[in-house]
Amino acid sequence: MKGLWKTLIALVVLTALWAGFNFYNKRKANEAAAQASKPKQLLLPVKADQVQKFTITPRAGEAFTVARNGSNWDITAPRALAADQKEVSSYVDSLVSASVDSVIDQHPTNLKDYGLDPPDTALDVTTTGKPSSFTLRIGDAVPTGDAVYAQVGGESQVITLTGYGKSPLEKGLFDLRDRRAMTLDQDQIQGLEVKSSKGSYTLTKNPDGYWDLVLPPAVRADNFAVDNLMAGFQGLPMVSILKEDKTDLGSYGFASPTVTVGVTSPAGTQTITVGKKDGTQYDAMNSALAPVFSIGPEFVEKFQIDPATLRDKNYFSFSNFDAKTVDITTPKDHRIFEQTNFKWKQTTPAAKDETTEKMEDLLNALTAIRANTFPKATAGNLAVFGLSKPAYSLKVVFGDKNTTQTVNVGVANGHYYAARSTDALPGEISKGTVDSIEKALGAL
């Protein structure tokens, strides 16, 4: 009986504890909900376009000022510098949307305890709204690492700003300056000249919008490969600033550059000179920009290449549905095929209908002609490759503009070589490529 009473008492105690625990959790949840429903107190209750100027003073380093110039931003002190418009706008947005997370100490006796004397970062802002001037001091991270201590100018209390250890308002000069190593529009580039130990080459965009690779002579470039190369300029960042001017350049290796890349566009020309490797980065400078800076190794790897990798290895560029006429001369015969309303006919040597399926096989065999290698050759000296009297002449007319492409195939010393009628240099193709064309012709 006594054991039963002990059990009943224990159940009553557990029930009371459970009820108390639930009550505590509900109260906490209600408090959190009430806190969340309260409007957050903005640090600076103005609109982004009302911010006119701000000065950031880091604990270690020099102060700098960013000022609005019409719709753009400029860094005006300690020296005039171009600003990163996107980064500055993002910074201002963070500033006007920042709110007080919590009040930690209404009347602090020692600001050093919070890293606020001196602050890690001091921010002074000028606006066209109210307040017209604003000061914020940002201190150390809180022990939990999810916020930082701060203090608004004119107020004694210490607050916290959520920032996960670093506030978005803690920026340095390098963070907000224009860090582009090349400032020309990548899409407007018309010419590129590269010099390096692996080879020198020039790329020029022809009137048709395609790239020519000038070795010399000029040969067709692989537009996809060139576009990939040009992507090396997209947002190419300075990793760090080594020097703000180009005086005393002897220690950077510019006298014997690793690679030099000259760029031409309607907006002007710029040359990036890459000097010596410094750790994992390279020292570099741009002819149109003031500082000496460092860039990552990816830039060097992208441009310091064998020029042959940029050559167009494909000989035909038509799509099968665009083909209108196929004119082929082989060692055996001469045949012409014409397409009207998506129906194919052979017109030479004798007129007859051809099936779409068999013509597709022939067209696929033609578009598969591709250079495996590019032999050393002198411009215009095609005779040694059997191309002065080609064994095969392959001509295709295609598209709305009746574009014509002619590819000649020669045979020399058991090797097969191909060149467009406009090519000064040949490429070597496989015998299997020629066999595929013969097989497709034999089926027609």
Contacts in CASP RR format, 6 or more apart in sequence:
PFRMAT RR
TARGET T0000
AUTHOR 0000-0000-0000
METHOD contacts of the structure
MODEL  1
MKGLWKTLIALVVLTALWAGFNFYNKRKANEAAAQASKPKQLLLPVKADQ
VQKFTITPRAGEAFTVARNGSNWDITAPRALAADQKEVSSYVDSLVSASV
DSVIDQHPTNLKDYGLDPPDTALDVTTTGKPSSFTLRIGDAVPTGDAVYA
QVGGESQVITLTGYGKSPLEKGLFDLRDRRAMTLDQDQIQGLEVKSSKGS
YTLTKNPDGYWDLVLPPAVRADNFAVDNLMAGFQGLPMVSILKEDKTDLG
SYGFASPTVTVGVTSPAGTQTITVGKKDGTQYDAMNSALAPVFSIGPEFV
EKFQIDPATLRDKNYFSFSNFDAKTVDITTPKDHRIFEQTNFKWKQTTPA
AKDETTEKMEDLLNALTAIRANTFPKATAGNLAVFGLSKPAYSLKVVFGD
KNTTQTVNVGVANGHYYAARSTDALPGEISKGTVDSIEKALGAL
40 99 0 8 1.000
40 100 0 8 1.000
41 99 0 8 1.000
41 100 0 8 1.000
42 96 0 8 1.000
42 97 0 8 1.000
42 98 0 8 1.000
42 99 0 8 1.000
43 95 0 8 1.000
43 98 0 8 1.000
43 99 0 8 1.000
43 100 0 8 1.000
43 134 0 8 1.000
43 136 0 8 1.000
43 152 0 8 1.000
43 161 0 8 1.000
44 95 0 8 1.000
44 96 0 8 1.000
44 98 0 8 1.000
44 125 0 8 1.000
44 127 0 8 1.000
44 131 0 8 1.000
44 134 0 8 1.000
44 136 0 8 1.000
45 96 0 8 1.000
45 130 0 8 1.000
46 96 0 8 1.000
46 127 0 8 1.000
46 128 0 8 1.000
46 129 0 8 1.000
46 130 0 8 1.000
46 131 0 8 1.000
47 96 0 8 1.000
48 89 0 8 1.000
48 92 0 8 1.000
48 93 0 8 1.000
48 96 0 8 1.000
50 127 0 8 1.000
50 128 0 8 1.000
50 129 0 8 1.000
51 68 0 8 1.000
51 92 0 8 1.000
51 95 0 8 1.000
51 96 0 8 1.000
51 125 0 8 1.000
51 126 0 8 1.000
51 127 0 8 1.000
52 67 0 8 1.000
52 68 0 8 1.000
52 126 0 8 1.000
52 127 0 8 1.000
52 128 0 8 1.000
53 65 0 8 1.000
53 66 0 8 1.000
53 67 0 8 1.000
53 68 0 8 1.000
53 125 0 8 1.000
53 126 0 8 1.000
54 65 0 8 1.000
54 66 0 8 1.000
54 92 0 8 1.000
54 95 0 8 1.000
54 123 0 8 1.000
54 124 0 8 1.000
54 125 0 8 1.000
54 126 0 8 1.000
55 63 0 8 1.000
55 64 0 8 1.000
55 65 0 8 1.000
55 66 0 8 1.000
55 77 0 8 1.000
55 123 0 8 1.000
55 124 0 8 1.000
56 63 0 8 1.000
56 64 0 8 1.000
56 66 0 8 1.000
56 121 0 8 1.000
56 122 0 8 1.000
56 123 0 8 1.000
56 171 0 8 1.000
56 172 0 8 1.000
56 173 0 8 1.000
57 63 0 8 1.000
57 121 0 8 1.000
57 122 0 8 1.000
57 123 0 8 1.000
57 124 0 8 1.000
58 120 0 8 1.000
58 121 0 8 1.000
58 172 0 8 1.000
59 118 0 8 1.000
59 119 0 8 1.000
59 120 0 8 1.000
59 121 0 8 1.000
62 78 0 8 1.000
62 173 0 8 1.000
63 77 0 8 1.000
63 78 0 8 1.000
64 75 0 8 1.000
64 77 0 8 1.000
64 78 0 8 1.000
64 172 0 8 1.000
64 173 0 8 1.000
64 176 0 8 1.000
65 75 0 8 1.000
65 76 0 8 1.000
65 77 0 8 1.000
66 73 0 8 1.000
66 74 0 8 1.000
66 75 0 8 1.000
66 76 0 8 1.000
66 83 0 8 1.000
66 88 0 8 1.000
66 176 0 8 1.000
67 73 0 8 1.000
67 74 0 8 1.000
67 76 0 8 1.000
72 83 0 8 1.000
72 85 0 8 1.000
73 83 0 8 1.000
73 85 0 8 1.000
73 88 0 8 1.000
73 89 0 8 1.000
74 80 0 8 1.000
74 81 0 8 1.000
74 82 0 8 1.000
74 83 0 8 1.000
75 81 0 8 1.000
75 82 0 8 1.000
75 83 0 8 1.000
75 173 0 8 1.000
75 176 0 8 1.000
75 177 0 8 1.000
79 244 0 8 1.000
81 173 0 8 1.000
81 177 0 8 1.000
81 178 0 8 1.000
82 177 0 8 1.000
82 178 0 8 1.000
83 176 0 8 1.000
83 177 0 8 1.000
83 178 0 8 1.000
84 176 0 8 1.000
84 177 0 8 1.000
84 178 0 8 1.000
84 179 0 8 1.000
87 171 0 8 1.000
87 175 0 8 1.000
87 176 0 8 1.000
88 176 0 8 1.000
91 168 0 8 1.000
91 169 0 8 1.000
91 171 0 8 1.000
91 176 0 8 1.000
94 168 0 8 1.000
94 169 0 8 1.000
95 123 0 8 1.000
95 125 0 8 1.000
95 169 0 8 1.000
98 161 0 8 1.000
98 167 0 8 1.000
98 168 0 8 1.000
98 169 0 8 1.000
100 159 0 8 1.000
100 160 0 8 1.000
100 161 0 8 1.000
101 147 0 8 1.000
101 159 0 8 1.000
101 160 0 8 1.000
101 161 0 8 1.000
101 162 0 8 1.000
102 159 0 8 1.000
102 160 0 8 1.000
103 157 0 8 1.000
103 158 0 8 1.000
103 159 0 8 1.000
104 114 0 8 1.000
104 149 0 8 1.000
104 157 0 8 1.000
104 158 0 8 1.000
104 159 0 8 1.000
104 160 0 8 1.000
105 114 0 8 1.000
105 157 0 8 1.000
105 158 0 8 1.000
106 156 0 8 1.000
106 157 0 8 1.000
107 156 0 8 1.000
107 157 0 8 1.000
108 114 0 8 1.000
108 156 0 8 1.000
108 157 0 8 1.000
108 158 0 8 1.000
110 117 0 8 1.000
111 117 0 8 1.000
111 151 0 8 1.000
111 158 0 8 1.000
114 139 0 8 1.000
114 140 0 8 1.000
114 149 0 8 1.000
114 151 0 8 1.000
114 158 0 8 1.000
115 139 0 8 1.000
115 140 0 8 1.000
115 149 0 8 1.000
116 137 0 8 1.000
116 139 0 8 1.000
116 149 0 8 1.000
116 150 0 8 1.000
116 151 0 8 1.000
116 158 0 8 1.000
119 137 0 8 1.000
119 138 0 8 1.000
119 139 0 8 1.000
119 151 0 8 1.000
120 138 0 8 1.000
120 139 0 8 1.000
120 140 0 8 1.000
120 148 0 8 1.000
120 170 0 8 1.000
121 137 0 8 1.000
121 138 0 8 1.000
121 139 0 8 1.000
121 167 0 8 1.000
121 169 0 8 1.000
121 170 0 8 1.000
122 135 0 8 1.000
122 136 0 8 1.000
122 137 0 8 1.000
122 138 0 8 1.000
123 134 0 8 1.000
123 135 0 8 1.000
123 136 0 8 1.000
123 137 0 8 1.000
123 138 0 8 1.000
123 169 0 8 1.000
124 133 0 8 1.000
124 134 0 8 1.000
124 135 0 8 1.000
125 133 0 8 1.000
125 134 0 8 1.000
125 135 0 8 1.000
125 136 0 8 1.000
126 132 0 8 1.000
126 133 0 8 1.000
127 133 0 8 1.000
127 134 0 8 1.000
134 152 0 8 1.000
134 153 0 8 1.000
135 152 0 8 1.000
135 153 0 8 1.000
135 154 0 8 1.000
136 150 0 8 1.000
136 151 0 8 1.000
136 152 0 8 1.000
136 153 0 8 1.000
136 169 0 8 1.000
137 150 0 8 1.000
137 151 0 8 1.000
137 152 0 8 1.000
137 153 0 8 1.000
138 148 0 8 1.000
138 149 0 8 1.000
138 150 0 8 1.000
138 161 0 8 1.000
138 167 0 8 1.000
138 169 0 8 1.000
138 170 0 8 1.000
139 148 0 8 1.000
139 149 0 8 1.000
139 150 0 8 1.000
140 148 0 8 1.000
140 149 0 8 1.000
141 147 0 8 1.000
141 148 0 8 1.000
141 149 0 8 1.000
141 165 0 8 1.000
141 166 0 8 1.000
142 148 0 8 1.000
142 149 0 8 1.000
142 160 0 8 1.000
142 165 0 8 1.000
145 164 0 8 1.000
145 165 0 8 1.000
146 162 0 8 1.000
146 163 0 8 1.000
146 164 0 8 1.000
146 165 0 8 1.000
147 160 0 8 1.000
147 161 0 8 1.000
147 162 0 8 1.000
147 163 0 8 1.000
147 164 0 8 1.000
147 165 0 8 1.000
148 160 0 8 1.000
148 161 0 8 1.000
148 163 0 8 1.000
148 165 0 8 1.000
148 166 0 8 1.000
148 167 0 8 1.000
148 170 0 8 1.000
149 158 0 8 1.000
149 159 0 8 1.000
149 160 0 8 1.000
150 158 0 8 1.000
150 159 0 8 1.000
150 160 0 8 1.000
150 161 0 8 1.000
150 167 0 8 1.000
151 157 0 8 1.000
151 158 0 8 1.000
151 159 0 8 1.000
152 159 0 8 1.000
161 167 0 8 1.000
161 169 0 8 1.000
174 240 0 8 1.000
174 241 0 8 1.000
179 237 0 8 1.000
179 238 0 8 1.000
180 235 0 8 1.000
180 236 0 8 1.000
180 237 0 8 1.000
180 238 0 8 1.000
181 236 0 8 1.000
181 237 0 8 1.000
181 238 0 8 1.000
181 272 0 8 1.000
181 284 0 8 1.000
181 286 0 8 1.000
181 289 0 8 1.000
181 293 0 8 1.000
181 295 0 8 1.000
181 299 0 8 1.000
182 233 0 8 1.000
182 236 0 8 1.000
182 263 0 8 1.000
182 270 0 8 1.000
182 272 0 8 1.000
182 286 0 8 1.000
183 270 0 8 1.000
183 286 0 8 1.000
183 288 0 8 1.000
183 289 0 8 1.000
184 233 0 8 1.000
184 263 0 8 1.000
184 265 0 8 1.000
184 267 0 8 1.000
184 268 0 8 1.000
184 270 0 8 1.000
185 265 0 8 1.000
185 267 0 8 1.000
186 230 0 8 1.000
186 231 0 8 1.000
186 233 0 8 1.000
186 234 0 8 1.000
188 265 0 8 1.000
188 266 0 8 1.000
188 267 0 8 1.000
189 205 0 8 1.000
189 230 0 8 1.000
189 233 0 8 1.000
189 263 0 8 1.000
189 264 0 8 1.000
189 265 0 8 1.000
190 204 0 8 1.000
190 205 0 8 1.000
190 264 0 8 1.000
190 265 0 8 1.000
190 266 0 8 1.000
191 202 0 8 1.000
191 203 0 8 1.000
191 204 0 8 1.000
191 205 0 8 1.000
191 263 0 8 1.000
191 264 0 8 1.000
191 265 0 8 1.000
192 202 0 8 1.000
192 203 0 8 1.000
192 204 0 8 1.000
192 229 0 8 1.000
192 230 0 8 1.000
192 261 0 8 1.000
192 262 0 8 1.000
192 263 0 8 1.000
192 264 0 8 1.000
193 200 0 8 1.000
193 201 0 8 1.000
193 202 0 8 1.000
193 203 0 8 1.000
193 261 0 8 1.000
193 262 0 8 1.000
193 264 0 8 1.000
194 200 0 8 1.000
194 201 0 8 1.000
194 202 0 8 1.000
194 203 0 8 1.000
194 259 0 8 1.000
194 260 0 8 1.000
194 261 0 8 1.000
194 262 0 8 1.000
194 303 0 8 1.000
195 257 0 8 1.000
195 259 0 8 1.000
195 260 0 8 1.000
196 257 0 8 1.000
196 258 0 8 1.000
196 259 0 8 1.000
196 260 0 8 1.000
196 303 0 8 1.000
196 304 0 8 1.000
197 258 0 8 1.000
197 304 0 8 1.000
198 304 0 8 1.000
198 305 0 8 1.000
198 306 0 8 1.000
199 306 0 8 1.000
199 307 0 8 1.000
200 307 0 8 1.000
201 213 0 8 1.000
201 214 0 8 1.000
201 215 0 8 1.000
201 307 0 8 1.000
201 310 0 8 1.000
202 213 0 8 1.000
202 214 0 8 1.000
203 211 0 8 1.000
203 212 0 8 1.000
203 213 0 8 1.000
203 214 0 8 1.000
203 221 0 8 1.000
203 226 0 8 1.000
203 229 0 8 1.000
203 310 0 8 1.000
204 211 0 8 1.000
204 212 0 8 1.000
204 214 0 8 1.000
204 218 0 8 1.000
205 211 0 8 1.000
205 212 0 8 1.000
206 212 0 8 1.000
210 220 0 8 1.000
210 221 0 8 1.000
210 223 0 8 1.000
211 221 0 8 1.000
211 223 0 8 1.000
211 226 0 8 1.000
212 218 0 8 1.000
212 219 0 8 1.000
212 220 0 8 1.000
212 221 0 8 1.000
213 219 0 8 1.000
213 220 0 8 1.000
213 221 0 8 1.000
213 307 0 8 1.000
213 310 0 8 1.000
213 311 0 8 1.000
215 307 0 8 1.000
216 379 0 8 1.000
217 379 0 8 1.000
217 380 0 8 1.000
217 424 0 8 1.000
217 425 0 8 1.000
218 424 0 8 1.000
219 311 0 8 1.000
219 312 0 8 1.000
219 423 0 8 1.000
219 424 0 8 1.000
219 425 0 8 1.000
220 311 0 8 1.000
220 312 0 8 1.000
220 420 0 8 1.000
220 423 0 8 1.000
221 310 0 8 1.000
221 311 0 8 1.000
221 312 0 8 1.000
222 310 0 8 1.000
222 311 0 8 1.000
222 312 0 8 1.000
222 313 0 8 1.000
222 314 0 8 1.000
223 312 0 8 1.000
225 309 0 8 1.000
225 310 0 8 1.000
226 310 0 8 1.000
229 302 0 8 1.000
229 303 0 8 1.000
229 310 0 8 1.000
232 298 0 8 1.000
232 299 0 8 1.000
232 302 0 8 1.000
232 303 0 8 1.000
233 263 0 8 1.000
236 295 0 8 1.000
236 299 0 8 1.000
237 295 0 8 1.000
238 291 0 8 1.000
238 293 0 8 1.000
238 294 0 8 1.000
238 295 0 8 1.000
239 281 0 8 1.000
239 293 0 8 1.000
239 294 0 8 1.000
239 295 0 8 1.000
239 296 0 8 1.000
240 281 0 8 1.000
240 293 0 8 1.000
240 294 0 8 1.000
241 291 0 8 1.000
241 292 0 8 1.000
241 293 0 8 1.000
242 252 0 8 1.000
242 283 0 8 1.000
242 291 0 8 1.000
242 292 0 8 1.000
242 293 0 8 1.000
242 294 0 8 1.000
243 291 0 8 1.000
243 292 0 8 1.000
244 290 0 8 1.000
244 291 0 8 1.000
245 290 0 8 1.000
245 291 0 8 1.000
245 292 0 8 1.000
246 285 0 8 1.000
246 290 0 8 1.000
246 291 0 8 1.000
246 292 0 8 1.000
249 285 0 8 1.000
249 292 0 8 1.000
252 275 0 8 1.000
252 276 0 8 1.000
252 283 0 8 1.000
252 285 0 8 1.000
252 292 0 8 1.000
253 275 0 8 1.000
253 276 0 8 1.000
253 283 0 8 1.000
254 273 0 8 1.000
254 275 0 8 1.000
254 283 0 8 1.000
254 285 0 8 1.000
256 275 0 8 1.000
257 273 0 8 1.000
257 274 0 8 1.000
257 275 0 8 1.000
258 274 0 8 1.000
258 275 0 8 1.000
258 276 0 8 1.000
258 277 0 8 1.000
258 282 0 8 1.000
258 300 0 8 1.000
258 304 0 8 1.000
259 274 0 8 1.000
259 300 0 8 1.000
259 303 0 8 1.000
259 304 0 8 1.000
260 271 0 8 1.000
260 272 0 8 1.000
260 273 0 8 1.000
260 274 0 8 1.000
261 271 0 8 1.000
261 272 0 8 1.000
261 274 0 8 1.000
261 303 0 8 1.000
262 269 0 8 1.000
262 270 0 8 1.000
262 271 0 8 1.000
262 272 0 8 1.000
263 269 0 8 1.000
263 270 0 8 1.000
263 271 0 8 1.000
263 272 0 8 1.000
269 287 0 8 1.000
269 288 0 8 1.000
270 286 0 8 1.000
270 287 0 8 1.000
270 288 0 8 1.000
270 289 0 8 1.000
271 286 0 8 1.000
271 287 0 8 1.000
272 284 0 8 1.000
272 285 0 8 1.000
272 286 0 8 1.000
272 287 0 8 1.000
272 299 0 8 1.000
273 284 0 8 1.000
273 285 0 8 1.000
273 286 0 8 1.000
273 287 0 8 1.000
274 282 0 8 1.000
274 283 0 8 1.000
274 284 0 8 1.000
274 295 0 8 1.000
274 299 0 8 1.000
274 300 0 8 1.000
275 282 0 8 1.000
275 283 0 8 1.000
275 284 0 8 1.000
276 282 0 8 1.000
276 283 0 8 1.000
277 297 0 8 1.000
278 294 0 8 1.000
280 296 0 8 1.000
280 297 0 8 1.000
281 294 0 8 1.000
281 295 0 8 1.000
281 296 0 8 1.000
281 297 0 8 1.000
282 294 0 8 1.000
282 295 0 8 1.000
282 296 0 8 1.000
282 297 0 8 1.000
282 299 0 8 1.000
282 300 0 8 1.000
283 292 0 8 1.000
283 293 0 8 1.000
283 294 0 8 1.000
284 292 0 8 1.000
284 293 0 8 1.000
284 294 0 8 1.000
284 295 0 8 1.000
284 299 0 8 1.000
285 291 0 8 1.000
285 292 0 8 1.000
285 293 0 8 1.000
308 374 0 8 1.000
311 371 0 8 1.000
311 374 0 8 1.000
313 370 0 8 1.000
313 371 0 8 1.000
313 372 0 8 1.000
314 367 0 8 1.000
314 369 0 8 1.000
314 370 0 8 1.000
315 369 0 8 1.000
315 370 0 8 1.000
315 371 0 8 1.000
315 405 0 8 1.000
315 407 0 8 1.000
315 418 0 8 1.000
315 420 0 8 1.000
316 366 0 8 1.000
316 367 0 8 1.000
316 369 0 8 1.000
316 394 0 8 1.000
316 396 0 8 1.000
316 405 0 8 1.000
316 407 0 8 1.000
317 405 0 8 1.000
318 367 0 8 1.000
318 396 0 8 1.000
318 398 0 8 1.000
318 399 0 8 1.000
318 403 0 8 1.000
318 405 0 8 1.000
319 398 0 8 1.000
320 360 0 8 1.000
320 363 0 8 1.000
320 364 0 8 1.000
320 367 0 8 1.000
321 342 0 8 1.000
322 398 0 8 1.000
322 399 0 8 1.000
323 339 0 8 1.000
323 363 0 8 1.000
323 396 0 8 1.000
323 397 0 8 1.000
323 398 0 8 1.000
324 338 0 8 1.000
324 339 0 8 1.000
324 397 0 8 1.000
324 398 0 8 1.000
324 399 0 8 1.000
324 402 0 8 1.000
325 336 0 8 1.000
325 337 0 8 1.000
325 338 0 8 1.000
325 339 0 8 1.000
325 395 0 8 1.000
325 396 0 8 1.000
325 397 0 8 1.000
326 336 0 8 1.000
326 337 0 8 1.000
326 338 0 8 1.000
326 359 0 8 1.000
326 362 0 8 1.000
326 363 0 8 1.000
326 366 0 8 1.000
326 394 0 8 1.000
326 395 0 8 1.000
326 396 0 8 1.000
327 334 0 8 1.000
327 335 0 8 1.000
327 336 0 8 1.000
327 337 0 8 1.000
327 393 0 8 1.000
327 394 0 8 1.000
327 395 0 8 1.000
327 396 0 8 1.000
327 397 0 8 1.000
328 334 0 8 1.000
328 335 0 8 1.000
328 336 0 8 1.000
328 392 0 8 1.000
328 393 0 8 1.000
328 394 0 8 1.000
328 395 0 8 1.000
328 437 0 8 1.000
328 441 0 8 1.000
329 392 0 8 1.000
329 393 0 8 1.000
330 391 0 8 1.000
330 392 0 8 1.000
330 438 0 8 1.000
330 441 0 8 1.000
331 391 0 8 1.000
331 392 0 8 1.000
333 349 0 8 1.000
334 348 0 8 1.000
334 349 0 8 1.000
335 346 0 8 1.000
335 348 0 8 1.000
335 349 0 8 1.000
335 441 0 8 1.000
335 444 0 8 1.000
336 346 0 8 1.000
336 347 0 8 1.000
336 348 0 8 1.000
337 344 0 8 1.000
337 345 0 8 1.000
337 346 0 8 1.000
337 347 0 8 1.000
337 354 0 8 1.000
337 359 0 8 1.000
337 362 0 8 1.000
337 444 0 8 1.000
338 344 0 8 1.000
338 345 0 8 1.000
338 347 0 8 1.000
339 345 0 8 1.000
339 359 0 8 1.000
342 356 0 8 1.000
343 353 0 8 1.000
343 356 0 8 1.000
344 353 0 8 1.000
344 354 0 8 1.000
344 355 0 8 1.000
344 356 0 8 1.000
344 359 0 8 1.000
345 351 0 8 1.000
345 352 0 8 1.000
345 353 0 8 1.000
345 354 0 8 1.000
346 352 0 8 1.000
346 353 0 8 1.000
346 354 0 8 1.000
346 444 0 8 1.000
354 444 0 8 1.000
358 440 0 8 1.000
358 443 0 8 1.000
358 444 0 8 1.000
359 444 0 8 1.000
361 440 0 8 1.000
361 443 0 8 1.000
362 437 0 8 1.000
362 440 0 8 1.000
362 441 0 8 1.000
362 444 0 8 1.000
364 440 0 8 1.000
365 433 0 8 1.000
365 436 0 8 1.000
365 437 0 8 1.000
365 439 0 8 1.000
365 440 0 8 1.000
366 394 0 8 1.000
366 396 0 8 1.000
366 407 0 8 1.000
366 437 0 8 1.000
368 433 0 8 1.000
368 436 0 8 1.000
369 394 0 8 1.000
369 407 0 8 1.000
369 409 0 8 1.000
369 418 0 8 1.000
369 429 0 8 1.000
369 433 0 8 1.000
369 437 0 8 1.000
370 429 0 8 1.000
370 433 0 8 1.000
371 418 0 8 1.000
371 427 0 8 1.000
371 428 0 8 1.000
371 429 0 8 1.000
372 427 0 8 1.000
372 428 0 8 1.000
372 429 0 8 1.000
372 430 0 8 1.000
373 427 0 8 1.000
373 428 0 8 1.000
374 425 0 8 1.000
374 426 0 8 1.000
374 427 0 8 1.000
374 428 0 8 1.000
375 385 0 8 1.000
375 417 0 8 1.000
375 426 0 8 1.000
375 427 0 8 1.000
375 428 0 8 1.000
377 384 0 8 1.000
377 385 0 8 1.000
377 425 0 8 1.000
377 426 0 8 1.000
379 424 0 8 1.000
379 425 0 8 1.000
380 424 0 8 1.000
380 425 0 8 1.000
382 388 0 8 1.000
382 419 0 8 1.000
382 426 0 8 1.000
384 412 0 8 1.000
385 410 0 8 1.000
385 412 0 8 1.000
385 417 0 8 1.000
385 419 0 8 1.000
385 426 0 8 1.000
386 410 0 8 1.000
386 411 0 8 1.000
386 412 0 8 1.000
386 417 0 8 1.000
387 408 0 8 1.000
387 409 0 8 1.000
387 410 0 8 1.000
387 417 0 8 1.000
387 419 0 8 1.000
387 426 0 8 1.000
390 408 0 8 1.000
390 409 0 8 1.000
390 410 0 8 1.000
391 409 0 8 1.000
391 410 0 8 1.000
391 411 0 8 1.000
392 408 0 8 1.000
392 409 0 8 1.000
392 410 0 8 1.000
392 434 0 8 1.000
392 437 0 8 1.000
393 406 0 8 1.000
393 407 0 8 1.000
393 408 0 8 1.000
393 409 0 8 1.000
394 406 0 8 1.000
394 407 0 8 1.000
394 408 0 8 1.000
394 409 0 8 1.000
394 437 0 8 1.000
395 404 0 8 1.000
395 405 0 8 1.000
395 406 0 8 1.000
395 407 0 8 1.000
396 404 0 8 1.000
396 405 0 8 1.000
397 403 0 8 1.000
397 404 0 8 1.000
398 405 0 8 1.000
405 420 0 8 1.000
406 420 0 8 1.000
406 421 0 8 1.000
407 418 0 8 1.000
407 419 0 8 1.000
407 420 0 8 1.000
407 421 0 8 1.000
408 418 0 8 1.000
408 419 0 8 1.000
408 420 0 8 1.000
408 421 0 8 1.000
409 416 0 8 1.000
409 417 0 8 1.000
409 418 0 8 1.000
409 429 0 8 1.000
409 434 0 8 1.000
410 416 0 8 1.000
410 417 0 8 1.000
410 418 0 8 1.000
411 417 0 8 1.000
415 428 0 8 1.000
416 428 0 8 1.000
416 429 0 8 1.000
416 430 0 8 1.000
416 431 0 8 1.000
416 433 0 8 1.000
416 434 0 8 1.000
417 426 0 8 1.000
417 427 0 8 1.000
417 428 0 8 1.000
417 429 0 8 1.000
418 426 0 8 1.000
418 427 0 8 1.000
418 428 0 8 1.000
418 429 0 8 1.000
419 425 0 8 1.000
419 426 0 8 1.000
419 427 0 8 1.000
END
